[in-house]
């Protein structure tokens, strides 16, 4: 089993509220949300670094679809 390490994280009130909201919506502990976010960020970063483009398909109220590119800096 991998050795675990502790981390202290200071968040603004706004970020903590967002973390709590996500944890409640996903029925996860806050640490679970953070772990998922790290893995998701790493996966997206790796794909972008490999030359792939991340697109989000968005539907308008009129039913029209629009693609938006996502970039990480």
VEXKEMI-664103 format. One record per residue (C-alpha): residue number from 1; residue in three letters; x, y, z. Coordinates in nm, 2 decimals, m for minus. Layout:
REM VEXKEMI-664103
num:NUM&residu:ALA&x:X&y:Y&z:Z
...
REM end
This chain:
REM VEXKEMI-664103
num:1&residu:UNK&x:0.00&y:0.00&z:0.00
num:2&residu:UNK&x:0.12&y:0.35&z:m0.08
num:3&residu:UNK&x:0.24&y:0.56&z:0.20
num:4&residu:UNK&x:0.01&y:0.85&z:0.28
num:5&residu:UNK&x:0.11&y:1.20&z:0.37
num:6&residu:UNK&x:m0.08&y:1.48&z:0.54
num:7&residu:UNK&x:m0.13&y:1.83&z:0.39
num:8&residu:UNK&x:m0.26&y:2.15&z:0.55
num:9&residu:UNK&x:m0.46&y:2.36&z:0.30
num:10&residu:UNK&x:m0.57&y:2.72&z:0.36
num:11&residu:UNK&x:m0.88&y:2.81&z:0.16
num:12&residu:UNK&x:m1.07&y:3.13&z:0.13
num:13&residu:UNK&x:m1.43&y:3.13&z:0.25
num:14&residu:UNK&x:m1.55&y:3.12&z:m0.11
num:15&residu:UNK&x:m1.33&y:2.82&z:m0.20
num:16&residu:UNK&x:m1.43&y:2.64&z:0.12
num:17&residu:UNK&x:m1.80&y:2.69&z:0.04
num:18&residu:UNK&x:m1.74&y:2.56&z:m0.31
num:19&residu:UNK&x:m1.56&y:2.25&z:m0.17
num:20&residu:UNK&x:m1.84&y:2.18&z:0.08
num:21&residu:UNK&x:m2.10&y:2.22&z:m0.20
num:22&residu:UNK&x:m1.92&y:1.98&z:m0.43
num:23&residu:UNK&x:m1.86&y:1.73&z:m0.14
num:24&residu:UNK&x:m2.23&y:1.73&z:m0.06
num:25&residu:UNK&x:m2.34&y:1.70&z:m0.42
num:26&residu:UNK&x:m2.10&y:1.41&z:m0.48
num:27&residu:UNK&x:m2.16&y:1.25&z:m0.14
num:28&residu:UNK&x:m1.79&y:1.25&z:m0.08
num:29&residu:UNK&x:m1.57&y:1.38&z:0.20
num:30&residu:UNK&x:m1.39&y:1.70&z:0.11
num:31&residu:UNK&x:m1.06&y:1.51&z:0.08
num:32&residu:UNK&x:m1.23&y:1.28&z:m0.18
num:33&residu:UNK&x:m1.33&y:1.59&z:m0.39
num:34&residu:UNK&x:m0.98&y:1.72&z:m0.37
num:35&residu:UNK&x:m0.83&y:1.38&z:m0.48
num:36&residu:UNK&x:m1.07&y:1.36&z:m0.77
num:37&residu:UNK&x:m0.99&y:1.72&z:m0.87
num:38&residu:UNK&x:m0.61&y:1.65&z:m0.87
num:39&residu:UNK&x:m0.66&y:1.34&z:m1.09
num:40&residu:UNK&x:m0.89&y:1.52&z:m1.33
num:41&residu:UNK&x:m0.65&y:1.82&z:m1.36
num:42&residu:UNK&x:m0.36&y:1.58&z:m1.42
num:43&residu:UNK&x:m0.56&y:1.39&z:m1.69
num:44&residu:UNK&x:m0.66&y:1.71&z:m1.87
num:45&residu:UNK&x:m0.31&y:1.86&z:m1.84
num:46&residu:UNK&x:m0.15&y:1.54&z:m1.99
num:47&residu:UNK&x:m0.39&y:1.54&z:m2.28
num:48&residu:UNK&x:m0.33&y:1.91&z:m2.36
num:49&residu:UNK&x:0.05&y:1.86&z:m2.34
num:50&residu:UNK&x:0.01&y:1.57&z:m2.58
num:51&residu:UNK&x:m0.14&y:1.81&z:m2.83
num:52&residu:UNK&x:m0.50&y:1.73&z:m2.78
num:53&residu:UNK&x:m0.77&y:1.99&z:m2.75
num:54&residu:UNK&x:m1.04&y:1.98&z:m2.49
num:55&residu:UNK&x:m1.38&y:2.09&z:m2.62
num:56&residu:UNK&x:m1.70&y:2.15&z:m2.43
num:57&residu:UNK&x:m2.04&y:2.12&z:m2.61
num:58&residu:UNK&x:m2.29&y:2.37&z:m2.48
num:59&residu:UNK&x:m2.66&y:2.38&z:m2.58
num:60&residu:UNK&x:m2.83&y:2.72&z:m2.57
num:61&residu:UNK&x:m3.19&y:2.77&z:m2.46
num:62&residu:UNK&x:m3.29&y:2.77&z:m2.83
num:63&residu:UNK&x:m3.14&y:2.43&z:m2.88
num:64&residu:UNK&x:m2.84&y:2.54&z:m3.07
num:65&residu:UNK&x:m2.51&y:2.37&z:m3.00
num:66&residu:UNK&x:m2.18&y:2.55&z:m2.95
num:67&residu:UNK&x:m1.83&y:2.41&z:m2.90
num:68&residu:UNK&x:m1.59&y:2.59&z:m2.66
num:69&residu:UNK&x:m1.22&y:2.52&z:m2.63
num:70&residu:UNK&x:m1.07&y:2.48&z:m2.29
num:71&residu:UNK&x:m0.72&y:2.59&z:m2.21
num:72&residu:UNK&x:m0.50&y:2.56&z:m1.90
num:73&residu:UNK&x:m0.22&y:2.80&z:m1.84
REM end
